[in-house]
Amino acid sequence: MIKITLPDGSVREYQKGITAAEIALSISEGLARNVLAAEVNGEVWDSARAIEEDASVKLLTWNDTKGKSTFWHSSAHLLAEALETLYPGIKFGIGPAIETGFYYDVDFGDREFSSDDFKAIEDKMLELAKRKETFERKAVSKSDALAYFTEKGDEYKLDLIKDLEDGKITFYTQGDFTDLCRGPHIPNTGFIKAIKLTNVAGAYWRGDESRKQLTRIYGVTFPKASELTEYLKFIEEAKKRDHRKLGKELELFAFSEKVGAGLPLWLPKGAALRQKLIDFLQKAQLNSGYEPVVTPHIGHKQLYVTSGHYEKYGADSFQPIKTPIEGEEFLLKPMNCPHHCEIYKVKPRSYKDLPVRFAEFGAVYRYEQSGELHGLTRVRGFTQDDAHLFCRPDQVKDEFKKVIDLVLYVFGALGFNDYTAQVSLRDPENRTKYIGTDENWALAESAIIEAAEEKGLPTVVEYGEAAFYGPKLDFMVKDALGRKWQLGTIQVDYNLPERFELEYTGSDNMKHRPVMIHRAPFGSLERFVAVLIEHCAGQFPLWLAPEQFIVLPVSEKYEEYAQNVLNSLNNSDIRGLIDLRDEKVGRKIRDAEVKKLPYMLIVGEKEVENGTVSVRKHGSVELGTMTADEFRDILIKEITV
């Protein structure tokens, strides 16, 4: 007999070799019908895999993130089976689950493929799903795995196998389709009831632009048809909120092929929005004791060799800029922190001087592959609201808690109220990705965990998500559509101060090493604006809106009065404009609604006679007639709140 510990702490005894599916059945038939996989001692297994020793077991259903991931990974295999049936001889790359479903990278050879082919593939997937094909797991030797895919002629699987360790290779088969896969999978394809292929794109094999570009097919599946219906409604709403679409309509930003992919151009209204965000955070930072600094857009290559950025990212970054001097090279700045370390070293520091807090809205540049670029959320040039705090070890936790307060202040002002703090730690299986001693990592990790606990933050722990120089606290925010975004990060770093030999003189008159805290409440202005646009559907909080009102004269006879109203309000530091086009007022109102202008002030004969304006709020809300001063007071009150 073996002991199985369930999530509620209860312990049950079962025969050795029991499966998660059988454990579920022993609890209830309803649970057994819904179990997709199981978490056994922290590792996700097939529900039909035998458990041979005492274990902690969590049964996973569609309502569990890991259950959903298993469902979608199995759906990727179903997609591949359908594709191989419809297009014999095609070759496969990888087919993982992702946060919004799954994809599979496919080499169609000389065949043409587009979204027009989706319907036939979806129909074939549903046909195969109805067969309730079981996902069969089989351990294979490396030689057998190589032999199988050599005979099949799939060079992408062979490329993957050569990096795998013999004795740890498994195949999964459902129906007539066999794939290289470590699993896990759902019990059978019959769980998949609703299917939608969502997109097709290009993807270089293993992300290498020098290798062949494969076709990446995205999809999503559900255990109920009704959930697909809800999902399609969600997609339509997401399309309406797409920051690329709204950014163009609201004239916020643009991209130019001549300027270069991934390099956004901020238009006047977007620049005004961006500046308001900068002013807002800068004021909060000054009140919290931060000192503004400015650093160059480039730095000597040796700066980034010292920091470790060149070793970790140099090969995948913008290549060095050479000067007329032999051997001298500079890099576009990928990070602000090395520059801030050098600012710290400009003069001697005493323990009484700490903490020192340097803040900069610094432009940085990172080479992202063209296939990874996406509007403002993934760019090659962006501005970080970066700050670096240099403090004594005894100050770390309190400083970290103050930064948490600042991040939450930013979120609250912008309507991001649903968030989780992710404690991002090292990958325990691969320490080579990181720099620094285990002792320093332990100190940094404990400071983050304790600070988050003392602030009462809802937290989750994710291994392998730390920065290469230290652990961090990442704020995962849900937007109005329930999508999760990483916004805001705080990192504790014992390593860069060592690399840059930073010092302060302690109360004992000896030299000591400060601890560095990296923080960015926005993360990057570009990405933050993109998320904000989609969160509020382009209807920004009034204090942030580039234009807070528009004056709409009914005809040119009332333009002078309209201009006087505009001047009066602009003099009160309220931002607005006037529509002097030779259009009917109905058209002007519709256009103002499309541009999501918060307020419309309509002026005609009656308003001129009475010295008033007729006020209409975005969304067709009529507020009635009032004086310009009364309208100003309404706006000031709303902005203050």
Secondary structure as UniProt FT lines:
FT   STRAND          2..5
FT   TURN            7..8
FT   STRAND          11..14
FT   TURN            16..17
FT   STRAND          18..19
FT   HELIX           20..27
FT   HELIX           29..34
FT   STRAND          37..40
FT   TURN            41..42
FT   STRAND          43..46
FT   TURN            47..48
FT   STRAND          50..51
FT   STRAND          55..60
FT   TURN            62..63
FT   HELIX           65..86
FT   TURN            88..89
FT   STRAND          91..92
FT   STRAND          97..98
FT   TURN            99..100
FT   STRAND          101..107
FT   TURN            109..110
FT   HELIX           115..117
FT   HELIX           118..129
FT   TURN            130..132
FT   STRAND          136..140
FT   HELIX           142..152
FT   HELIX           155..161
FT   TURN            162..163
FT   TURN            166..167
FT   STRAND          169..174
FT   TURN            175..176
FT   STRAND          177..180
FT   HELIX           189..191
FT   STRAND          194..204
FT   HELIX           205..207
FT   TURN            209..210
FT   STRAND          213..222
FT   HELIX           225..241
FT   HELIX           243..249
FT   TURN            250..251
FT   STRAND          253..254
FT   TURN            257..259
FT   TURN            261..262
FT   STRAND          265..266
FT   HELIX           268..287
FT   TURN            288..289
FT   STRAND          291..292
FT   STRAND          298..300
FT   HELIX           301..307
FT   HELIX           309..313
FT   HELIX           314..316
FT   STRAND          321..322
FT   TURN            326..327
FT   STRAND          329..332
FT   HELIX           337..344
FT   TURN            345..346
FT   TURN            351..353
FT   STRAND          356..365
FT   HELIX           370..372
FT   TURN            375..377
FT   STRAND          381..391
FT   HELIX           393..395
FT   HELIX           396..413
FT   TURN            414..415
FT   STRAND          419..425
FT   TURN            428..429
FT   HELIX           431..433
FT   HELIX           438..454
FT   TURN            455..456
FT   STRAND          459..463
FT   TURN            468..469
FT   STRAND          472..478
FT   TURN            480..481
FT   STRAND          484..493
FT   HELIX           495..499
FT   TURN            500..501
FT   STRAND          504..505
FT   TURN            507..508
FT   STRAND          511..512
FT   STRAND          515..520
FT   HELIX           525..536
FT   TURN            537..538
FT   TURN            542..544
FT   STRAND          549..553
FT   HELIX           556..558
FT   HELIX           559..570
FT   TURN            571..573
FT   STRAND          576..578
FT   HELIX           585..594
FT   TURN            595..596
FT   STRAND          599..603
FT   HELIX           605..610
FT   STRAND          613..617
FT   TURN            618..620
FT   STRAND          621..626
FT   HELIX           628..640
//
